[in-house]
């Protein structure tokens, strides 16, 4: 199975530094939003948003549709004005400043290439607006097109290009202006799966090479995890959680984040016993601010790590990723003393790299387990109806208080 | 059997639509002043037309009026279409609704309303009143034509231009206008045609010193059948046809992909 992943002793602080940036940490943020409120037709879209974007980072705004992520982008670009709060770009308050006076550029969702202009005309547009001399324009356009691997396409018109090529033109058109921040609005969502994968890699490489701050908006959690230095998960106009992709995935701060980013088994339980100040086991994924505890889930007692301040009798939600679940068939021995559910397989889906099984426990829970085929078990299978025992890798669960877990 | 029926129906419809025009064409070349019978080919009615100064004057008046009205209606209509496309303002829905009302208003109602208005305001009937009246009935057509074209484009195009450093006016000039151009030209041609052959509205709001062609023709045929009117009608039809074809071609061309 897949327990080979080395677990770093995770940083416990609440404000983790982004994974990759060369010179940013001590500089003031390149974009700073404070107390941003925005409503459309009386419907609140952003509700007191605070966000700092550091120089040179690849920041992703992730959330379901309607969470306000595109509005954040449009506020930074200057297409919308906030109802309350302030936006600073490079330390300058940009309230009331029109888009053409801001040193940021946007790659639009459907690219918004000018259909009446050639590729050259599109890419040169921003430089012409700035009255850059003709010769320099040509050189910089050629350079930008080479950067996105479209050299030689200058004379084409947008409708003569494929979706991926249009995407690159849109990118070149924005990058040629050397913006302080590049805003990308769901820029990959119009591409097919394979091209999207490829562009994800290229975008990330481009961002590292140019050192420009990228703010990327997406509803695709996989895309967000794959590309970002930092992910900001938005829910109904508020930041639900922000941090490096790994932290977002492995330490969801709420049930909303756990469910939106990746799949999750959410089990309701009650804390039976909370130990005062225990030491974290060596293989624990994280140890910041937790206490060893025992939780009762459907009549089975599991040892978990509960958040600091938990108390016996508290209702909690225990979140476990499907790939962290362990399924033991009739003949397989269970590790000594491992708490487990008994159940049977009710659904199985072959996914190529994994076998996803749905297990219904005797207490009525439905759990998803995702198991990898590897050299130890190249052709395991779970027939439907097979009686199994199921548990998860010790300490790889996240325990959330039921009250903050909320209705979602 | 079915195929034959289909051909017959199509032929019948075409005949119904175009037989009157064919008769008009034929008689404009018929060498006979009174008889309905074919007396041989002639161009003398076209010559008589050219020798009739009243008719020629009226034709010039009509063309001047049509060019003026079409141009004014196109400028205002384009600005209106851009406003409807680009901005969200109070009364936007009512404005576009009212345009359609104007589009569907019977000419006679419009004519009487305009006449009342001019009389109340003391506007003297002549070239000025004609231009105002013709702009009024052309305007909805130009707005609708240009707006239809604009709404086919990604609304983010103007934002993209702004994002790249263009001011609002530059964004209009460099992006919206070039994209809307075929529709603007088509709207102008449509207005030109509408103005050129308008009878009802012109009849009410024109004065004695500025006679337009359709009214001149109308007064000529009231006094009796004139073969040179056939010739004139044929010329007008050919001109209108050319303009309609041109506007259709322009609209079909360079559609956004």
Contacts between the chains, C-beta under 8 A, distances in Angstrom:
chain1	res1	chain2	res2	distance
A	77	B	159	8.0
A	77	B	163	6.1
A	78	B	162	7.7
A	79	B	159	5.6
A	79	B	162	7.6
A	79	B	163	7.9
A	98	B	162	6.8
A	98	B	167	7.6
A	98	B	168	7.8
A	99	B	159	7.0
A	99	B	162	4.2
A	99	B	163	5.0
A	100	B	162	5.3
A	100	B	163	7.5
A	100	B	164	7.7
A	100	B	165	4.7
A	100	B	166	5.9
A	100	B	167	5.8
A	105	B	163	5.9
A	105	B	164	6.9
A	106	B	159	7.7
A	106	B	160	7.3
A	106	B	163	4.8
A	108	B	154	7.8
A	108	B	156	4.8
A	108	B	159	7.5
A	108	B	160	6.1
A	109	B	156	7.6
A	110	B	154	5.8
A	110	B	156	7.0
A	112	B	154	5.1
A	112	B	156	3.9
A	112	B	157	5.2
A	112	B	159	7.0
A	112	B	160	4.1
A	113	B	160	7.8
A	114	B	157	6.5
A	114	B	160	7.3
A	114	B	161	7.6
A	114	B	175	6.0
A	115	B	153	7.3
A	115	B	179	7.0
A	115	B	256	5.2
A	115	B	257	6.8
A	116	B	175	7.9
A	116	B	178	4.8
A	116	B	179	5.7
A	116	B	254	7.8
A	125	B	161	7.1
A	125	B	164	5.0
A	125	B	166	7.6
A	125	B	174	7.6
A	126	B	164	3.7
A	126	B	165	5.4
A	129	B	164	5.8
A	129	B	165	3.5
A	129	B	166	5.1
A	129	B	170	7.0
A	130	B	165	5.6
A	158	B	257	7.6
A	159	B	256	7.8
A	159	B	257	3.3
A	173	B	164	7.0
A	174	B	163	7.9
A	174	B	164	7.9
A	177	B	164	6.8
A	177	B	165	7.3
